[in-house]
């Protein structure tokens, strides 16, 4: 790798250890996140009971809801001022075993944002309507798996 490969890069240098669990709609990061946007260094203090965003950072409109046998991927990001935002993938169908029929692709991430985690959401066959930001993380039939990242992998890990 050439040093110039990192010029203007966006990545984290520490994991925030994102959590989103239980009978609540909030998120936590248990440690501070060191990150850079366009090569400039920033830090975000740990968050306790942060309000989960309810709009997609790419579209500015409410997240698409999930109904039974659907899933998607959320990418959690920070901007230079430390504001948390989330981008949602396309909603995809799940098979009878709760696996993606077609795995979702990561959503587009603006170059002003640095991803620090992604979350695989699945509304199983017994789930009701899931609204991101207002449905509890432990809603019936709903699962979510969080992966903390320094930068996004090639594709979401969905199993």
N, C-alpha and C positions, 0 to 999 in steps of 0.2 A: 504494500500500500504506500502511496505517495502522501506526504504531508498535505499536499494540496487537495487530496480527496476529502479532507475535513473542512476545507474553507467554506464558510457559510452554512455549515451543517446544523441540524436540529436533533438533539438527543439528550437523554438523561445521563447523569453521572452517579446518581443514587436512586434507589427504588423508594417510592412512597409507601409501599405495602398497602395498596388500596383494599378496603373491605366494604362490602355492602351485604349485610346479612340481617336476619331476624325479622320481627314484626315491626318494621319501620321502613321509611322510604329514603332515609339519608345515607350518606357515605362517610367513610373515615379514611384518612391516610395516617398511619401510625408513626411515621417519621418524616422529617423534612425531605424535600425533593430538590436535588441539585440538577439543573438543566441548562441547556443553551438554546437560543433562537438566533439563527443566522450567525452562529459562532460566538455570540455574546453570552456571558455567564449570568445566571439568575438563580434564585433560591425561593422555594415556597415552603413556609412553615407547615408542620403537620396540621391536619384538619380534623376536628371532632364534630360529628353531627352536621356536616355540610349539606346544604339543600341540593339534592340531585337535580341537575338541569332538566327542564321539561321541553326544551326546543333543540332541534338539531343545529349545530354550529354552521353547517353548510347551507341549509335552507332557511333558517330563521323561523321555521314553523314547527308545530308540535310533532314529537316523535310519532311514527306509525305505531299503532297499537298491535299487540300480538293476541291472537285468538288460539283456541285449542289446535295443537299440532302445527305450530309455527315457531320460528326462531329467527334470531338476527345476531349481529355483533355490534357492540358499542365500542368506540375508541375514546378514551379519556385523555384530554389534552390540557396543556397550559400555554398561555400567551406570555409575553414579556412582562406584563404587570402582575402575573401570578393568578389570573382569573382562570378557573376551571371551566372547560366546555366539553361537550360530547358530540361525536359524529356517529350516525347510525347507518349500518349497511342496509341493503335491500332485505326485506322480510322473505324468508324461504320456508318451504314446507318440510315437515318432519314425517318420517315413516311411522308405522305402528309401534316400532321399538323405541321411538323418540330420537332417532338419528336423522341428520339432514339428508334429504334426497339429493339436493344440490347445495354444496357448502357455500355459505355467503362469502363474498369478497370483502376486503376491508373497504370502508368508504374513503373517498378522497379526503386528504388532510391538507388544509391550506399551509403555505410555507411560513406563515406567521405563528404556527402552533407546533408544540412538541408533544407527541404522545408519551404518556407515562404508564398506561395500562390499557388492556382491552378486556372485554367482558362478553362471554358467549351466553346468550339468553335463549332458553327453550321453554315454551309453553306446551307442556305435554297434553295428551288426549283428555285429561281430566281437568285441565285449567279453564278458568273463565277468561274474560277479557283482561289482558295485562296492559296497563298504561304506565309507561316508564316515568318515574318521578312521583307517581301517586299510588301505585300498587305496592303493597309490601313485598320485600325481597323474599319472604317465605310463603307467598300466596300458594294455595293448593295447586299442585301440578306444575309449579313453576320452578325452574332451576337456573342458576347462573354460576358460571365459572370465571374467575378473574385471573388474568395473567399479567403480572407486572413486567414492564419492559424498559430497556434503555432506548430502543428503537423498534419499530414494528418488524416482525419476521416477514418472510415472503408471503405467507398466507395464514389465516387464523387456524389455530389448532382446535378442531371441533370435537374431538373425542376425549 
